[in-house]
Amino acid sequence: MRALIRFSGELSTKSKRTRRRFQQKLARNLRDALRDEGISAVVTAEWSRFFVQPADGALADEAFFERLPAVLGRVFGISTYSLLRGECAADLDEIIATGSRLFADEIRGRTYAVRAHRSGVTGFTSEDVMRGVGAALNEGAVVDLTDPEITVAVDIAAGRAHFYNDRITGPGGLPVGVQGRALALMSGGFDSPVAAWMALGRGVGLDYVFFNLGGAAYARMVLEVTKVLCDRWSYGDSPRFWLVPFGPVADAIRERARPAYLQVVLKRMMYRAAERIAGRAPERRMPAGLVTGESIGQVSSQTLANLRAIDGAAELPVLRPLAGFHKEEIIARARHIGTAELSARVREYCQLTDSKPVTAATPDAAAAQEERVGWQELETAVAAARVINLRRISNAEMIGGSLYVTNVPAGAEVLDTRGDDDFKAWHWPGARRMNAGDLETGFGRLGRETTYVLCCEQGIRTAYVAEIMQTAGYEAYSFLGGAPGMRRYEAALDRAGEGAEAGANGQAGGIS
């Protein structure tokens, strides 16, 4: 048994030379996807489609077909695909006999329709196939061309007839890598991963750059989001993740630029740093553009006037796939991609001021404020950037195992940094409420003999504090998933009949 894969319609509009190149890249990406997912398969190519079948000694047909859709649904360039029920020579009598053998028992007592598509085959028409197969199946079943329970589909080309039930929609677009490379600016929130995904779907291979303003725990969260794009959607590519320590740059902006211009200057500095990072890539991986998650009017730095003022800092073209998207559309797309749940946990640190920001900056005014900041901190940050191969880094390495726990170790004290209302509504039994800022600056007053489990809304900020405390010699961890995760943990203990108190007195561990 095989699967039939049809190319995105955009490939058919290309010249023969370009189409051949695109299809060769799609074949490489598809083979990489199958290998990456542990599926041993053979891919064979025809001019207008591919076939995929299990390799000798690989999965049985049923298991192969169960696993295949998850892969084919994430390879850009695939328009539709079908899991074949059978095939035969492109002979009308044989097609009728094979269709009857494959579907007669299945459609008995149900409604059905026969659909046929013929290309490059003479001697009969698609109508002949539909009438002949339909007549052979008519006993014990009812034809319904409008809303059939079962569709019998026949695809005839290159001397063979292939039978299937459905055309399953693929991601479409262009194969990743056929349009060169770009550098995507990542923040870890909903927007930037969706923008990157949309660029991937237009055939753009991506590397990623993250300007860290919130510590190592924040960086790991953003890395985890980006890893999803790498593992699930970047088959055939080997993305790099550039981690740039941008805290000193943000501090310099706060000190030297006018408060109203802080966000605009920060974005300009990020663009400049991204171009410097792009310039460090070897020629074959040289980005030809920057990809951002900016959406017109979503925040103050993304007004049309401010975007124009920010663009003046970039020589590379800035691609904004989400320019016209509403936030609800972006979140819905993030759910499809698989990044929404992770992005919901990420707190972004790009807000430098609570004062009224400029919403109609001019390029000259923005550039003048940038000049006041200067370039020393920017150059230092770019020089300190490190690069991570996303295909090689493991999930365990990303999550920061030394910072998180998934239970409350024996004798640990829980420090809850949420607000009073949230704390009163629910907290871990015996937890102590502490202001997050006070804990970050005043943890030195805590005893070092106690293990501390820190809890916040999503487990992000407390991971940063836990890292600082560990550096100072404390045994401190952030609860993975924050207060919601801790509450689920308590409920699981209750269901198991142990209760929260028994959980607190249980064995230490759970560091993930």
Sequence and secondary structure as in RCSB ss.txt:
>XXXX:A:sequence
MRALIRFSGELSTKSKRTRRRFQQKLARNLRDALRDEGISAVVTAEWSRFFVQPADGALADEAFFERLPAVLGRV
FGISTYSLLRGECAADLDEIIATGSRLFADEIRGRTYAVRAHRSGVTGFTSEDVMRGVGAALNEGAVVDLTDPEI
TVAVDIAAGRAHFYNDRITGPGGLPVGVQGRALALMSGGFDSPVAAWMALGRGVGLDYVFFNLGGAAYARMVLEV
TKVLCDRWSYGDSPRFWLVPFGPVADAIRERARPAYLQVVLKRMMYRAAERIAGRAPERRMPAGLVTGESIGQVS
SQTLANLRAIDGAAELPVLRPLAGFHKEEIIARARHIGTAELSARVREYCQLTDSKPVTAATPDAAAAQEERVGW
QELETAVAAARVINLRRISNAEMIGGSLYVTNVPAGAEVLDTRGDDDFKAWHWPGARRMNAGDLETGFGRLGRET
TYVLCCEQGIRTAYVAEIMQTAGYEAYSFLGGAPGMRRYEAALDRAGEGAEAGANGQAGGIS
>XXXX:A:secstr
  EEEEE HHHHTS HHHHHHHHHHHHHHHHHHHHHTT  EEEEE SSEEEEEE TTS  HHHHHHHHHHHHTTS
TTEEEEEE  EEEES HHHHHHHHHHHHHHHHTTSEEEEEEEEES  SS HHHHHHHHHHHH TT EE SSS SE
EEEEEEETTEEEEES  EE   SB TTTT EEEEEE SSSHHHHHHHHHHHBT EEEEEEEESS HHHHHHHHHH
HHHHHHHH TT   EEEEEE HHHHHHHHHHS GGGHHHHHHHHHHHHHHHHHHTS GGG  S EE    TTSSG
GGSHHHHHHHHTT SS EE TTTT  HHHHHHHHHHHT HHHHTT        SS   SS  HHHHHHHHHHH S
HHHHHHHHT EEEETTT  HHHHHTTTTEESS  TT EEEE S HHHHHH   TT EE  HHHHHHHGGGS TTS
EEEEE SSSSHHHHHHHHHHHTT EEEEETTHHHHHHHHHHHHHHTT HHHHHHTS S  B 
